[in-house]
Amino acid sequence: MGGTCPGRMGNREMYTKVDRVCEDCANIFRLPVLEGLCRDRCFYNEWFLLCLKAANREDEIENFRVWISILNA
């Protein structure tokens, strides 16, 4: 699984916000493996969406979509 993001270097604060969703998700479900699944393809996957829902942050989905597209650039 590739958790690296091409745009991470210049956008560390943004990366941290997005990555926090994966950390929270692993804690919610008590499954450390979810962190890696959530980060796969630089957060561009269904696991990230599941984690966003689990963390009750669906109302922020548009912000996360923008941030993830920047991190993938």
C-alpha positions in Angstrom: 0.0 0.0 0.0 1.3 3.4 -0.9 0.6 6.0 1.6 3.0 8.6 0.1 1.6 11.8 -1.2 3.4 13.7 -3.9 2.3 17.1 -2.5 3.0 16.3 1.1 6.2 18.3 1.5 4.8 21.8 0.9 1.5 21.0 2.6 2.4 19.4 5.9 -0.4 21.1 7.8 -3.0 20.0 5.3 -1.5 16.4 5.3 -1.8 16.4 9.1 -5.5 17.3 9.0 -6.3 14.6 6.5 -4.1 12.0 8.2 -5.9 12.7 11.5 -9.0 11.2 10.1 -7.2 7.9 9.6 -5.7 8.0 13.1 -9.1 8.7 14.6 -10.7 5.9 12.5 -8.1 3.3 13.7 -8.9 4.4 17.3 -12.7 4.3 16.8 -12.6 0.7 15.5 -9.6 -0.3 17.5 -8.0 -1.7 14.3 -4.5 -0.3 13.7 -4.6 -1.7 10.1 -7.2 0.8 9.2 -4.7 3.6 9.3 -2.8 2.1 6.4 -5.9 1.3 4.5 -7.2 4.8 4.9 -3.9 6.3 3.8 -3.6 4.1 0.7 -3.1 6.0 -2.6 -2.7 9.2 -0.6 -6.2 9.0 0.9 -7.9 8.5 -2.4 -9.8 5.4 -1.5 -13.1 4.1 -0.1 -11.6 3.5 3.3 -11.0 7.2 3.8 -14.6 7.9 3.1 -15.7 5.2 5.6 -13.4 6.8 8.2 -14.7 10.2 7.5 -18.2 8.9 8.2 -17.1 7.0 11.3 -15.5 10.2 12.6 -18.7 12.2 12.0 -16.9 14.6 9.6 -19.0 14.1 6.5 -20.0 17.7 6.5 -16.4 18.5 5.8 -16.1 16.2 2.7 -15.6 19.1 0.2 -12.7 20.5 2.1 -11.1 17.0 2.3 -11.6 16.4 -1.4 -9.8 19.7 -2.2 -7.0 18.9 0.3 -6.6 15.3 -1.1 -6.4 16.6 -4.7 -3.7 19.0 -3.6 -1.8 16.3 -1.8 -2.0 14.1 -4.9 -0.7 16.8 -7.2 
